Amino acid sequence: MSSTEQNYNGWSNRETWLAFLWLTNDQGNYSVFLEALKLDVPAWRKAEWLRDFLEEQLNREISGPSIWKDLLVHAFRCVSWEEIIDNNEELI
């Protein structure tokens, strides 16, 4: 990661940093995170799998339209999932 990309606590943005915190500080999320890291596919595909898995979970949690879902979906889409995978592949 270049210094120009390190905009929030070493991550490209606050959304990515928050996603990383939740993925590594909650046992259920951490299990999903490790599952993604263990996939035998390129990093971008691991990131895609993790994003899709968590997006499905978000859609189950908040099924109807609301301001909260719209805001969460926007923040969710700002996360750099591949950055999270790239910076943690040594965990496996």
Buried (B, 14 or more C-beta within 10 A) or exposed (E): EEEEEEEEEEBBBBBBBBBBEBBBEEEEBBEBBBEBBEBEEEBEBBBBBBBEBBEEEBEEEEEEEEEEBEEBBEBBEBBBBBBBBBBBEEEE
